[in-house]
Amino acid sequence: MSLKEKDEHDHLGWMEEKQLSPIEKGYLFTLIWLDKRFRVVDYLELLETMYYRVNLQMPKSHTEQYNLDNKFWYWYPLYALGSFSTLAYVVAALSGALLGFYYTPSAALAETGTVAYSQIAMIMQDLQFGFMLRSIHRWSAQVMTAAVFLHMLRVYFTGAYKEPRELNWLLGIVLISLTMGFGYTGYLLPWDQLAYWAGQIGVEMALSIPIIGEWVAQLVFGGFSLGAPTLQRMYILHVFLLPFVVTSLIAIHIAIVWMQGIAEPH
Ligand code: HEM
């Protein structure tokens, strides 16, 4: 028997001896299969050591420090607002991806209004469950904005922004701004009257910035009045740039919470 065969024989024999359940057997079998090819166990152990090293240096969370695990603490429900924002974001992202199958960011003229507008009308009137998909997207977006705002109030009133969490507060400011950016760029996509005039206000706000106003209007809106370039920019911001940036920043934000632990109230 070769060494390799002996190894396999030993593993299988050990599994039989321990009388493992089929799930446990499947798990071990996959792990051994992967380990033989990619040394995954070494890497998992490395990760584990890193986890404990990082964790040792982090301050204790409120519940750890005061042993509050089994006591109800009246602020607790409000501590779910950050996760609630994340959940709303995931729902908006998934429903948005599905809406993307049916929408074209085109300001070209169609039979009824522009192509973009008539696609939205099609989603609402002709597409099976289209109205529901669009409603889920709009509602999750609005719930996310509200949840993020309330989450910020919770962080403020429990004093959780103080040292050592200043950076996460600043990151939060960026996140709430980008959340509003998501809302604004999405609002313009139906290219209806509401969208058009909200866009006009945006251009004028950009133009009111001293010195760089005209440059900002060109960059963000594609000119000083609204047109096809505006819609195209809003689309790319909404479905490409913002999703990448916001998803990464949320991941960093939550990773920092994981490293620092939840703050105790001040
Ligand atoms: C997309 C937006 C956001 C998401 C998804 C998010 C997510 C989270 C999550 C899941 C937590 C864990 C604790 C909790 O849920 O309360 C947290 C904590 C925190 N967030 Fe956010 N957040 C967002 C926006 C903000 C904003 C706008 C601010 C403030 C300007 C902020 C500042 C903080 C701080 C300082 C903590 C640490 C709190 C503590 O240790 O008690 N976050 N965030």
Residues whose N, C-alpha, C, O or C-beta is under 5 A from the ligand:
A	BS01	HEM	L78 Y79 A80 L81 G82 S83 S85 T86 V148 M152 V155 A160 Y161 R165 N168 W169 G172 I173 L175 I176 I250 V257 G261 I262 A263
